[in-house]
Amino acid sequence: DAPKNLPGKVRMTFKTNISSGNDVLFVENLSKEYPTKKLFNNISFKLRKDEKVFLLGPNGCGKSTLIKIVAGKLDPTSGSVEFGHKVAVGYYDQEQSDLDESNTVFDEVFNGNEKLGQTHIRNTLASFLFTGEDVFKQISVLSGGEKSRVALVKLMLSESNFMLLDEPTNHLDINSREILEDALQNYQGTILAVSHDRYFINKLATRILEMDQDSFIDMEGNYTYFQEHKANVKGSDSMAAQLDNNVSEAKQDYL
């Protein structure tokens, strides 16, 4: 039997207050290391308006750290980050460190958005399933999914034209993930995101950046195209290695 009380559906739309220039972000020779570990070295790339770029790489390579550096939350060891003309940045942190645990849900969203008025804030929170007394819950008692929804409310109300997203689908239920995907597809702005959700990446990405300690790949296209390219390159490398091995064996036989 179908459950009697199905969870409600979130409603979200990401709008931009102003349009940015064509050049959105310039990252030049960015490096980050700690006394016991080097994360990445000399990473450079540029983002242009309306691109939806996903940053991939193995766990621990520094993807979230790079996003935090771009967001101004961390300082790089070396290199620079510059924004283009009229770029307004919105940041979604997977750790929800920007949420004040002592605030209520309402106060957390209302602070900084007072001009919108209490009714507007209450209606927006209701569209993210915070209704009635839910808006007076403290952030500290919320579940991971509820905290994610509060962070998304704040991001939506910021009306930024450049969004930095660190694992935005974590803690969200399937319905909310799909609604977030649709909202980001219709977003008239630029995105730089970290995600492990392959379906989410494939649906949104117009460009892939893959970082590792010893390499950095920058490629246009979605996740499927990126994987096919890597498989082709790996196959070509394997074939080249086999040819080199055959040549070496032929030389050895001749000698």
C-alpha positions as a Markdown table, in Angstrom:
| # | Residue | x | y | z |
|---|---|---|---|---|
| 1 | Asp | 0.0 | 0.0 | 0.0 |
| 2 | Ala | 1.1 | 3.5 | -0.7 |
| 3 | Pro | 2.0 | 5.5 | 2.5 |
| 4 | Lys | -0.9 | 7.7 | 3.7 |
| 5 | Asn | 1.3 | 10.7 | 4.6 |
| 6 | Leu | 3.7 | 11.4 | 1.7 |
| 7 | Pro | 6.4 | 14.0 | 2.4 |
| 8 | Gly | 5.6 | 17.4 | 0.9 |
| 9 | Lys | 7.5 | 18.8 | -2.1 |
| 10 | Val | 9.9 | 21.6 | -1.8 |
| 11 | Arg | 9.4 | 24.6 | -4.2 |
| 12 | Met | 12.4 | 26.5 | -5.3 |
| 13 | Thr | 13.5 | 28.9 | -8.0 |
| 14 | Phe | 16.9 | 30.6 | -8.3 |
| 15 | Lys | 16.8 | 34.1 | -9.6 |
| 16 | Thr | 19.6 | 36.6 | -10.1 |
| 17 | Asn | 19.3 | 40.2 | -9.0 |
| 18 | Ile | 21.8 | 41.5 | -11.6 |
| 19 | Ser | 23.6 | 40.0 | -14.6 |
| 20 | Ser | 27.3 | 39.5 | -14.3 |
| 21 | Gly | 29.9 | 40.3 | -17.0 |
| 22 | Asn | 31.0 | 37.6 | -19.5 |
| 23 | Asp | 34.1 | 36.8 | -17.4 |
| 24 | Val | 33.1 | 35.5 | -14.0 |
| 25 | Leu | 36.1 | 34.0 | -12.3 |
| 26 | Phe | 39.9 | 34.0 | -12.8 |
| 27 | Val | 41.9 | 31.4 | -10.8 |
| 28 | Glu | 45.7 | 31.7 | -11.3 |
| 29 | Asn | 48.4 | 29.3 | -10.0 |
| 30 | Leu | 46.3 | 28.4 | -7.0 |
| 31 | Ser | 48.1 | 26.2 | -4.4 |
| 32 | Lys | 47.1 | 24.9 | -1.0 |
| 33 | Glu | 49.2 | 22.9 | 1.4 |
| 34 | Tyr | 49.3 | 22.2 | 5.2 |
| 35 | Pro | 52.4 | 21.3 | 7.2 |
| 36 | Thr | 51.7 | 17.6 | 6.8 |
| 37 | Lys | 50.0 | 17.5 | 3.4 |
| 38 | Lys | 50.0 | 19.2 | 0.0 |
| 39 | Leu | 46.5 | 19.3 | -1.5 |
| 40 | Phe | 47.0 | 20.9 | -4.9 |
| 41 | Asn | 49.5 | 23.0 | -6.8 |
| 42 | Asn | 49.4 | 25.7 | -9.5 |
| 43 | Ile | 45.8 | 25.2 | -10.6 |
| 44 | Ser | 44.5 | 27.8 | -13.1 |
| 45 | Phe | 41.2 | 28.1 | -14.9 |
| 46 | Lys | 38.7 | 30.7 | -15.9 |
| 47 | Leu | 34.9 | 30.6 | -15.8 |
| 48 | Arg | 32.5 | 32.5 | -18.1 |
| 49 | Lys | 28.9 | 33.6 | -17.7 |
| 50 | Asp | 26.2 | 30.8 | -17.6 |
| 51 | Glu | 28.7 | 27.9 | -17.4 |
| 52 | Lys | 27.8 | 25.1 | -15.1 |
| 53 | Val | 31.1 | 23.6 | -14.1 |
| 54 | Phe | 31.7 | 20.6 | -11.8 |
| 55 | Leu | 34.9 | 19.9 | -9.9 |
| 56 | Leu | 35.8 | 16.2 | -9.7 |
| 57 | Gly | 38.6 | 14.3 | -8.1 |
| 58 | Pro | 39.5 | 11.6 | -5.5 |
| 59 | Asn | 38.6 | 12.1 | -1.8 |
| 60 | Gly | 41.1 | 14.3 | -0.1 |
| 61 | Cys | 42.5 | 16.0 | -3.2 |
| 62 | Gly | 41.2 | 19.4 | -2.0 |
| 63 | Lys | 38.0 | 20.0 | -4.0 |
| 64 | Ser | 36.0 | 21.5 | -1.1 |
| 65 | Thr | 39.1 | 23.4 | 0.0 |
| 66 | Leu | 39.3 | 25.0 | -3.4 |
| 67 | Ile | 35.6 | 26.0 | -3.3 |
| 68 | Lys | 36.2 | 27.5 | 0.1 |
| 69 | Ile | 39.2 | 29.5 | -1.2 |
| 70 | Val | 37.1 | 30.9 | -4.1 |
| 71 | Ala | 34.3 | 31.7 | -1.5 |
| 72 | Gly | 36.8 | 33.6 | 0.6 |
| 73 | Lys | 36.5 | 31.2 | 3.5 |
| 74 | Leu | 40.1 | 30.1 | 3.4 |
| 75 | Asp | 43.4 | 31.6 | 2.2 |
| 76 | Pro | 45.5 | 29.9 | -0.4 |
| 77 | Thr | 49.1 | 29.1 | 0.1 |
| 78 | Ser | 49.8 | 30.9 | -3.1 |
| 79 | Gly | 48.0 | 32.1 | -6.2 |
| 80 | Ser | 45.1 | 34.4 | -6.7 |
| 81 | Val | 41.3 | 34.4 | -7.2 |
| 82 | Glu | 39.6 | 37.3 | -8.9 |
| 83 | Phe | 36.0 | 37.9 | -9.9 |
| 84 | Gly | 34.7 | 39.6 | -13.0 |
| 85 | His | 32.4 | 42.6 | -13.4 |
| 86 | Lys | 29.2 | 42.6 | -11.2 |
| 87 | Val | 29.7 | 39.1 | -9.9 |
| 88 | Ala | 27.6 | 38.4 | -6.8 |
| 89 | Val | 28.6 | 35.2 | -5.1 |
| 90 | Gly | 26.4 | 32.7 | -3.3 |
| 91 | Tyr | 28.0 | 29.8 | -1.3 |
| 92 | Tyr | 26.4 | 26.5 | -0.2 |
| 93 | Asp | 28.6 | 24.7 | 2.4 |
| 94 | Gln | 28.0 | 21.0 | 2.8 |
| 95 | Glu | 29.0 | 21.3 | 6.4 |
| 96 | Gln | 26.5 | 24.1 | 7.0 |
| 97 | Ser | 29.1 | 26.0 | 8.9 |
| 98 | Asp | 27.5 | 29.3 | 8.0 |
| 99 | Leu | 24.3 | 28.5 | 10.0 |
| 100 | Asp | 24.1 | 29.9 | 13.5 |
| 101 | Glu | 23.1 | 26.9 | 15.7 |
| 102 | Ser | 21.6 | 29.3 | 18.3 |
| 103 | Asn | 19.2 | 30.9 | 15.8 |
| 104 | Thr | 15.7 | 29.8 | 15.1 |
| 105 | Val | 14.9 | 28.8 | 11.5 |
| 106 | Phe | 13.0 | 32.1 | 11.0 |
| 107 | Asp | 15.8 | 34.3 | 12.5 |
| 108 | Glu | 18.5 | 32.5 | 10.5 |
| 109 | Val | 16.7 | 33.4 | 7.3 |
| 110 | Phe | 15.3 | 36.8 | 8.3 |
| 111 | Asn | 18.7 | 38.2 | 9.4 |
| 112 | Gly | 20.2 | 39.9 | 6.4 |
| 113 | Asn | 16.8 | 39.7 | 4.5 |
| 114 | Glu | 14.8 | 42.1 | 6.7 |
| 115 | Lys | 13.8 | 44.2 | 3.7 |
| 116 | Leu | 11.8 | 41.3 | 2.4 |
| 117 | Gly | 9.4 | 41.4 | 5.4 |
| 118 | Gln | 8.2 | 38.7 | 7.7 |
| 119 | Thr | 5.4 | 37.5 | 5.5 |
| 120 | His | 7.7 | 37.0 | 2.5 |
| 121 | Ile | 10.1 | 35.0 | 4.7 |
| 122 | Arg | 7.4 | 32.9 | 6.2 |
| 123 | Asn | 6.0 | 32.1 | 2.7 |
| 124 | Thr | 9.4 | 31.2 | 1.4 |
| 125 | Leu | 10.1 | 29.0 | 4.4 |
| 126 | Ala | 6.7 | 27.3 | 3.8 |
| 127 | Ser | 7.8 | 26.5 | 0.2 |
| 128 | Phe | 10.7 | 24.6 | 1.8 |
| 129 | Leu | 8.4 | 22.7 | 4.2 |
| 130 | Phe | 8.9 | 24.9 | 7.3 |
| 131 | Thr | 5.4 | 25.7 | 8.4 |
| 132 | Gly | 3.7 | 26.6 | 11.6 |
| 133 | Glu | 5.8 | 26.2 | 14.7 |
| 134 | Asp | 8.6 | 24.6 | 12.6 |
| 135 | Val | 10.0 | 28.1 | 11.8 |
| 136 | Phe | 10.7 | 28.6 | 15.6 |
| 137 | Lys | 12.9 | 25.5 | 15.9 |
| 138 | Gln | 16.5 | 26.1 | 16.7 |
| 139 | Ile | 19.0 | 25.3 | 14.0 |
| 140 | Ser | 20.8 | 23.0 | 16.5 |
| 141 | Val | 17.9 | 20.5 | 16.7 |
| 142 | Leu | 17.4 | 20.2 | 13.0 |
| 143 | Ser | 18.2 | 17.1 | 11.0 |
| 144 | Gly | 20.8 | 17.2 | 8.2 |
| 145 | Gly | 18.1 | 17.5 | 5.6 |
| 146 | Glu | 16.4 | 20.3 | 7.4 |
| 147 | Lys | 19.6 | 22.2 | 7.7 |
| 148 | Ser | 20.2 | 21.7 | 4.0 |
| 149 | Arg | 16.8 | 23.2 | 3.2 |
| 150 | Val | 17.6 | 26.3 | 5.4 |
| 151 | Ala | 20.9 | 26.8 | 3.6 |
| 152 | Leu | 19.1 | 26.5 | 0.3 |
| 153 | Val | 16.5 | 29.1 | 1.4 |
| 154 | Lys | 19.3 | 31.5 | 2.2 |
| 155 | Leu | 21.0 | 30.8 | -1.1 |
| 156 | Met | 17.8 | 31.3 | -3.1 |
| 157 | Leu | 17.0 | 34.6 | -1.4 |
| 158 | Ser | 20.6 | 35.9 | -2.0 |
| 159 | Glu | 19.7 | 36.1 | -5.8 |
| 160 | Ser | 23.4 | 35.7 | -6.6 |
| 161 | Asn | 24.6 | 35.3 | -10.2 |
| 162 | Phe | 27.5 | 33.0 | -9.3 |
| 163 | Met | 26.9 | 30.0 | -7.1 |
| 164 | Leu | 29.5 | 27.9 | -5.3 |
| 165 | Leu | 28.0 | 24.6 | -4.4 |
| 166 | Asp | 29.7 | 22.0 | -2.2 |
| 167 | Glu | 27.8 | 18.7 | -2.3 |
| 168 | Pro | 24.3 | 20.3 | -2.5 |
| 169 | Thr | 22.4 | 17.0 | -2.8 |
| 170 | Asn | 23.8 | 15.6 | 0.4 |
| 171 | His | 21.0 | 15.0 | 3.0 |
| 172 | Leu | 18.2 | 15.8 | 0.6 |
| 173 | Asp | 15.4 | 13.3 | -0.2 |
| 174 | Ile | 14.9 | 12.1 | -3.8 |
| 175 | Asn | 12.0 | 14.6 | -4.4 |
| 176 | Ser | 14.1 | 17.5 | -3.2 |
| 177 | Arg | 17.1 | 16.4 | -5.3 |
| 178 | Glu | 15.0 | 16.4 | -8.4 |
| 179 | Ile | 13.5 | 19.8 | -7.7 |
| 180 | Leu | 17.0 | 21.2 | -7.0 |
| 181 | Glu | 18.2 | 19.8 | -10.3 |
| 182 | Asp | 15.4 | 21.4 | -12.2 |
| 183 | Ala | 15.8 | 24.7 | -10.4 |
| 184 | Leu | 19.6 | 24.8 | -11.2 |
| 185 | Gln | 18.9 | 23.8 | -14.8 |
| 186 | Asn | 16.7 | 26.9 | -15.1 |
| 187 | Tyr | 19.1 | 29.2 | -13.2 |
| 188 | Gln | 20.3 | 32.1 | -15.3 |
| 189 | Gly | 23.7 | 32.3 | -13.7 |
| 190 | Thr | 27.1 | 30.6 | -13.4 |
| 191 | Ile | 27.8 | 27.5 | -11.2 |
| 192 | Leu | 31.0 | 26.0 | -9.8 |
| 193 | Ala | 30.1 | 22.8 | -7.9 |
| 194 | Val | 31.5 | 19.8 | -6.1 |
| 195 | Ser | 29.4 | 16.6 | -6.2 |
| 196 | His | 29.7 | 12.8 | -6.0 |
| 197 | Asp | 26.2 | 12.4 | -7.5 |
| 198 | Arg | 26.9 | 11.3 | -11.1 |
| 199 | Tyr | 23.3 | 11.7 | -12.2 |
| 200 | Phe | 23.2 | 15.2 | -10.8 |
| 201 | Ile | 26.5 | 16.1 | -12.5 |
| 202 | Asn | 25.4 | 14.6 | -15.8 |
| 203 | Lys | 22.2 | 16.4 | -15.9 |
| 204 | Leu | 23.7 | 19.9 | -15.2 |
| 205 | Ala | 27.3 | 20.0 | -16.2 |
| 206 | Thr | 28.5 | 21.9 | -19.3 |
| 207 | Arg | 32.1 | 21.5 | -18.3 |
| 208 | Ile | 34.2 | 19.2 | -16.1 |
| 209 | Leu | 37.3 | 20.0 | -14.1 |
| 210 | Glu | 39.1 | 17.1 | -12.6 |
| 211 | Met | 41.9 | 17.7 | -10.1 |
| 212 | Asp | 44.4 | 15.3 | -8.6 |
| 213 | Gln | 47.7 | 15.9 | -6.8 |
| 214 | Asp | 49.7 | 15.5 | -10.1 |
| 215 | Ser | 47.2 | 16.5 | -12.8 |
| 216 | Phe | 44.4 | 18.9 | -13.7 |
| 217 | Ile | 42.0 | 18.2 | -16.6 |
| 218 | Asp | 39.6 | 20.9 | -18.1 |
| 219 | Met | 37.0 | 19.6 | -20.5 |
| 220 | Glu | 33.8 | 20.9 | -22.1 |
| 221 | Gly | 30.8 | 18.6 | -21.9 |
| 222 | Asn | 28.9 | 16.5 | -19.3 |
| 223 | Tyr | 30.0 | 13.6 | -17.1 |
| 224 | Thr | 29.2 | 10.9 | -19.7 |
| 225 | Tyr | 31.3 | 12.6 | -22.4 |
| 226 | Phe | 34.1 | 13.1 | -19.9 |
| 227 | Gln | 34.2 | 9.4 | -18.9 |
| 228 | Glu | 34.2 | 8.3 | -22.5 |
| 229 | His | 37.1 | 10.6 | -23.3 |
| 230 | Lys | 39.1 | 9.3 | -20.3 |
| 231 | Ala | 38.4 | 5.7 | -21.4 |
| 232 | Asn | 39.6 | 6.5 | -25.0 |
| 233 | Val | 42.7 | 8.2 | -23.7 |
| 234 | Lys | 43.4 | 5.2 | -21.3 |
| 235 | Gly | 42.9 | 2.8 | -24.2 |
| 236 | Ser | 45.2 | 4.8 | -26.4 |
| 237 | Asp | 47.8 | 4.9 | -23.7 |
| 238 | Ser | 47.5 | 1.2 | -23.2 |
| 239 | Met | 47.8 | 0.6 | -26.9 |
| 240 | Ala | 50.9 | 2.8 | -27.1 |
| 241 | Ala | 52.4 | 1.0 | -24.1 |
| 242 | Gln | 51.8 | -2.3 | -25.8 |
| 243 | Leu | 53.4 | -1.1 | -29.0 |
| 244 | Asp | 56.4 | 0.1 | -27.1 |
| 245 | Asn | 56.6 | -3.3 | -25.4 |
| 246 | Asn | 56.3 | -5.1 | -28.7 |
| 247 | Val | 59.1 | -3.0 | -30.2 |
| 248 | Ser | 61.3 | -3.6 | -27.2 |
| 249 | Glu | 60.7 | -7.4 | -27.4 |
| 250 | Ala | 61.5 | -7.3 | -31.2 |
| 251 | Lys | 64.7 | -5.5 | -30.5 |
| 252 | Gln | 65.6 | -8.0 | -27.8 |
| 253 | Asp | 64.9 | -10.9 | -30.2 |
| 254 | Tyr | 67.0 | -9.3 | -32.9 |
| 255 | Leu | 69.9 | -8.8 | -30.5 |
